[in-house]
């Protein structure tokens, strides 16, 4: 678990570093000193970067009753628990096949902040990039 959190932290720092390079601006997440009273307040998401990739996936299947009887989802995760589908393979024919699938994907990365308070607190959050 500790190693997994270290990897996730490293990915977050890397993403933030990539976004900060060449930029000198800011984005206000929660406004100027907004009141958050004994609750959790989420900011809106800010698109900070795009993650792209490609490769090949070897898919072998037996005979199918229909081409939509099999679907292979290509998924990404930053925590190895919550996954997002970025590409989908559907077989081209119903007979038994062996195919190479070449998915390519591009998905945006979003950043948001969350203020959690146990009493009446005023807080302002500004993201520098």
JORA-V59121 format. One record per helix or strand. SS is the DSSP state (2 for helix, 1 for strand). FROM is the first residue (numbers start at 1). LEN is the number of residues. If there is no record, write none. Layout:
ss->(SS | SS)
from->(FROM | FROM)
len->(LEN | LEN)
This chain:
ss->(2 | 1 | 1 | 1 | 1 | 1 | 2 | 1 | 1 | 1 | 1 | 1 | 1 | 1)
from->(2 | 26 | 34 | 40 | 46 | 57 | 67 | 71 | 84 | 97 | 104 | 114 | 120 | 126)
len->(19 | 3 | 4 | 3 | 9 | 5 | 3 | 6 | 7 | 5 | 8 | 3 | 4 | 3)
